[in-house]
Amino acid sequence: MAKYESVVENEFKIILRSLILGLMIITENSEIILGLNDNVVKVILEFINNCSNRRKIDSDYYLELLFIENFLEKNEIQLLEVDEKILDNVIELKTNLKELLKTKSITDMIKNEFELIDEALVVNEFNLIWKNKIITGGLRTWRKKITNAIWKNEILNSEKLDDLFVYNYKKEFDWVSTLNFISNRINFSTRQCGDKDTRERSYRIKNMLRELPTYSILYKRDTNKINSPICIRCGKEEEVWEHVWVCEANEFSIDEIIQESPYRFELELEAHGKNKEIEILRDHLCNFLMILESPSLILQGKSRKWELIRGIFNDKFNDLSKIKEEKTTIKELWNFIYDELKKRIWIPRCEEIKFLEEKEGITKLDLKLRKQKLKDDHNEESELEKIKNNKNTKTKENKNKNKTNKIKNNQIKIVTLGKLTNAVTDGLNIDKIWDTSTKLPFY
């Protein structure tokens, strides 16, 4: 009998490590009966009888099971399969032993403490180790989780998303729902990828990054025929991402679309005979709109509707209800409003831009070209030389500043990735905690 205290490891690992302690006192060439939980015995026998090393390393208890397998083989210990009568006797013996160990005279006398060190269980010559800590099982699963941590760390430290993580300790956003939405998993499975799916994902990613092809972006890219970053629809302001949604040339305003969308969504539900969802919508609509209109705690000076426009799902919507069906309807309303904003502002904007460009004789092929800098005469060559010199007029101070910032950002990225990797190695699920990692260059 072994007493094992743990708040992290699961029951199987505890039983297997207790079994290892028991095997240590058994002599060579012995025959033993495993009077353990049937599921534990099944795990042990399946591991021993498995001829595929790839399958073995996928076991969460790889370190313990491999040690048991090698110990049994090395000491020529056999596991016996017994009939029910003998098994009943073993169970009765275990019960009597438990009662014996509960007596005060025994508990006062036996106070031996054992600790199994991972390094002592190592059998293989080569092992997977992270910061002097052995990965005890599920090696390929661990690697997949680390890959997951790497790309989430890239999101966390992206300069284009920096405004979303400045106050990340407030835990305002539901990033699980957000990433499912951005990757379009709400409409397509992870194994599907068609033209429609690709276009939708592309739009949602660029929109979240505020990298939609506005005139400001195209002008910075030195796109052919784009001679100014000014919006050609209103002709008043630079067409940055924010301007697209508030331009006076838009037929509908953001507020109008948000106010009309619930009614449109209700009509859609009614057309599909979803009366229960309509009741849910009406029950939560007022609180839903209040959340949208309230100030954002992350995007300073803006309301939470700007979070929706970018495709970021605020965690406050999850607090509206704890019932699964109601939470689903609330998310569907959120998705519907997002699509309405795209259909009634972004798409009409693109169609109008196309019309105005064609009116000026600008074709789609023209926009795919880079501006050509000709060298026909001496004056043009001088102008090019002047431009070249201007590009090289950055002072050493600015260069050093950029270099310092880059080094600092890399340090922060390394530190946050290290924290996430440590969490994965410790068996924690990072899906709901990665976005709150503190972005400091040093521990």
N, C-alpha and C positions, 0 to 999 in steps of 0.2 A: 504494500500500500504506500502511496506517495501523496503528500499534500503539496499543492502547487498554488501559489498566489500570483495572479496576473490581472491587469486591467486592459491590456492591449491585445495579447495573443488570444486566438480562438481556442475552442475546446479541443479540436483535433490535435493542434500543435502541443497543447498541454499533455494530452494522453500519450502522444508519441514520445515526448521527452521523458515522461514518467516511465514508459516502457523501456527506454534506453537505460535508465538508472537500474531497472530490474534486471536487464540482460547482463549488466556488469558483474553480477554475483553468481551467474550460472556458469558451470564448468563446461569444458569442451565436450564434443560428441554427445550432447544432450538432446532430449526430445521434449518439446514444450507445447503446452496448449494455451492459446491466447484467449483468456476469459475476458475479452473486451467487448465493447460495443460492436455490433455486427458491421456497422458502416465503417468503423476504423479498421477492422480486420479486412474488409473488402478493399479498402484503400491500400493497405500493406501488400496484400496478395496480388492485386492488379499491378502495382508498381514492380514487384519482384518478377512477375511473369511477363512484363512488357519488354519486348526486344528493341523498341525504338528509343534511342537516346533523346531524340527531339521531343517525343511525347513525355519522357521522364522529366526533362528540364522545365516542362510547363506546369508540373505539379507545384502547388503552393507550399508543400512540405518536402521539397526535393532534398534539402540538406539532411533532415532527420531520416527520411526513408532510405536515402542512399547509404547512410551510416548503418542503419539496421540491416539492409541487404548485405553489405560487406561484412558486418560483424557476424551475421549468421553463417555466411559462406566461409569466412576465415576460421571460425571456431567449430565448423561442421555441426551446427545446431539445426535441427529439423523442426518445422512447424507441423503439428499433427492435426488432422481433421478427425473429430470425434463425433459419436452419436449423441442423441439428445439426452440419454440417461447419464452419460459421463459429464455432459455439459451442465446438466441440472445439479450434479454433485459439486462442480466447480463454482457455480453460482451460489450454492448453499455455503460452501467454504468461504467465499468472498463475504457473504453476509455476516457470518460468524466472526470473521476477521475484523470487519468494520466495527462490530459491537465490542470486540475485545479492545480495539484501539481507542474506544471512547471512554474506557474506564480510567478513573483518575490516577490510579497507580501506574498505569502504562504511559499516559500522556505526560505525567511528571518526570518519568524516567527517560522517555525517548524525545530528545529535542535536537536531533541532527538536522542541519540545513544543508541542502545541496544546490549547487548552481551549475547549470550546463553552459559552458562558453562556446559560442558558435565556432571559434577557431579549432576547438578540440574535436568537433564533429566533422571537420574537413577530411574528405577522402580523396578527392580529385587533386591532381597536380596543379591544374589551372582553375581559377574560380573568378566569378564576377564580383568586384569589390568597388564600393563608392566611399571615398574618404575613410579608408581603413575599416569599413563596415561591410561584412559579407552579405551579399544578396542571397537569402536562404532558400528561395524558391520562386517559381513562376518567372523564370528569367526573361523569356520573350515577352510576357505580359508586362514585366517591369520596363523593358525597353520601349514598348509601345506607350506606356504611361509617361516616360521621359520625353518621348517625341511630342506627345500632347502638351507637356509642360514647356517644351522649347517654343512651340508656335504661340502658345498663350503668353509666354514671356516676351515674344516679339510684339504682340499686341499691346502688352502692358507698357513697353518702352518705345513704342512708335511715336515719332515726333508729330505725325499727323493726327494722332489720337491723344496727344498729351493733355488737352483741355478736359478730357473725360476722366483722367486719373489724378488730377491735381489734388482733389479732395476725396480720394478713393476710400479713406478710412470711414467715411460716412455711410458706405455700403448702400448707395442710392439705386444702383442699377441691378437688374436681374440679367446677368451675362449668359446664363444657360439659355434662357428664352431668346435673348438678343442674337446670340450666335446661331441658334437653330433657325431664326428668322432670316438673318443675313445670308446664311448658306442655303436658304430656300428649302429646308427639310420639312417645313410645314406642308409643302405641296408635293415634293418629290422625295423619294428615299435616297440614301447616300449612294446607291448603286446606279441611279438614273442620271443621265446627263444628255439632254437634247438641246436643240437651238433655243427653244423657249426658256428652258431652265438656265442655260448659259447666259442669255441676255438678262434675265431677271437677277441672277446672282451678280453679274457685272455691274448692273445699275445700283443694286443695294450696297455693294462694297464701295464703289466710287462715291455714292451719296454719303455714306457714313464717314468716309475720309475727306469729304468736301472737295472731291477731285473730279466732279462732273465737268464735261468739256464746255465750260463757260468761255466767254470772250477773254476774260482775264487770264485763264489757264492757257488758252490757245495762243494768246499774244506772248506769254512768257516762253512758250515752246517754239516761238519764232515760226509759227505756221504761215504758210504762203497765203497772201491776200488779206490777212488779218493785220491791219495797220494801226489798230487802236484797241485798248481794253474796254472802251466805253460800250455800254449796251446799245445795240443798234435799234432796239424796239422803242425805248424812251429817249435815248440820246442824252441822258442827263448824268448818269453815274456809271462808275466802273462795274462791269458785270462780274462780280464775285459770286460765290455760292449763295450767300445770304440774300443778295439782291434779286436773284432769280425768283425767290418766293414772295418778295414784297414789291416787285416792280409794278409801277402804276399801269403798265400795259397789260397786266394779267386781267382776264375777264372776271375771275373770282378771287376773293381774298382768302387767306388762310382761315380766318375766323368763320367766314361764310361756309366754307367747305366742312369745317369741323361741326358746325351747328346743323348742317343739312345731312351729314353722313349717317347719323343714327336712324333717321327716318328712312333713308334709302336702304340701310342695312335691314331694317325691320320689314320693308317690302320684299326684300330678297328672301328673308326667312319665311315670310308668309307664303311666297310663291312655292316654297319647298315643303310647306305644311309643318313647319317647326314651331308649333304654338308654345311649347314649353320654353324654348330659347327666347321667344318674344317676351314672355313673362319675366324671365331672368334679366333681359335687356332693360325693361322698364323699371325693374326694381333697383338696378345699380347705375342707371344712366346719369342721374344727378351727381352722385359721388364721383363717377368716372370723369365727367366734364369738369368738376371742381379740381380734381387732381391735375388735369391738363392745363387749366388756367392758372394754377398756383405757381409761384416763382420757383425756378429750378435752383437747387442747392449746389449744383455743379457748374452749370453754364451761367455764369454771373451776368445779371442784368436781363435775363431772358426767362420766359415761362417754360413749363415742361412740354408745351406743344412743340418746341424746337427740338426736344429730345426725340419725340415721335417722328418729326420730319426726317431726322437722321437715322431712324430705325433703332433707337436705343430704348429698350423696354424698362420703364421705371418700376422698382420693386414695390412701390405703393399700390400698384394695381393688384398685386398678389394679396394685399391685405383686405381687399373688398369682400372676399369670400374665401372660406376654407373648403367649400364643396367643389369637387373635381369638375362636375358638369358646368357649374357657374363660372369657375375660373376659365374653362375652355371658351365659353361664350364671350367673356370679357376680352380674352386675347383675340378672338375672331373679330370683335368690334374694332379693336386696336389695329389689327391687320387691314381691315376694310378702310379705315380712315387713312392709313398710310398709302394704300393703293389709290384712293380717291384724290389725294394730294398730287400723286404722280400723274394720274390721268387728266386732271383738270388744271394743272399748272405746268408741270415739266413737259409733257407731251405736246400741248398746244404751243408752248414756248418754242420747242424744236421745230414744229411745223411752220410757225411764223418766221423764225430765223431762216429756214430753208427758202421760204417764199421771197423774203427780202434779199437774200444772197443771189438767188436766181434772177431777180429783178436787176441786180447790179452786174450780172454776167459772171458770177462766181459759181463754178461747178464743183461737184463733189471731188473730182479728180484734182482740181486746183488746190483744194484744202489738204490733200494728201502730200503735196510737195512742200519742200522747205524753200524759204526765200533764197533767191539766187543773187550772189554778189559778183557782179561782172568785173573784169579787169581789162576793159577795152582801151583805156588811155591812162596817161600818167596821173591825171587828177584823181581818177578812181583808185589807182594804186596807192596814192598818197593817203586817200581817205581810209582805205583798208588798213594801211600802216598805222594811222592815227587810232583807229578802233582797237587794233592789236595792242598798241602801247597803253591805251586806256584800261584794257583788261589786266595789264600787268602793273598797274599803279597801286595795287593793294599794299599797304604798309606791312612791315614785319610784325607790327603790333597786332594788326587784324588777323594775320596768318597764325600767329602764336595763339591768339584768342580762340580762333576756330579749332586749332589743334588741341588746345586745352579742353574745350567743350566736348570735342569728339572723344578724347581719352576719358573724361568724366562720365560721359554717357555709356561708354563701353564698360567702365567699372561698375556703374549702376546695373547694367544689363547682366553682367557676370554674377553680381551679388544676388539679384532677384532670382536668377535661374538656379543658383546654388540653394537658395531657400526653398524653392519649389521642388527641386530634386531631393533635398533632405526630407521634405514632407512626404513625397511619394515613397521614398525608401523606408520611412517610418510607418508606412501603411495607411497614410491619410488620403482622403479623397479631396483633390485640390479644385474640383469643378466649381465649388461655391466659395472658395477662399482666395484663389489666385489673384483676383482683381484688387484685393485689399493689401497686397504686399507693399511694404514701405520701400520707397525708391530712394535709398541712400547709397552713396558710393562705397561705404565701408561698414563693416559690422559694428 
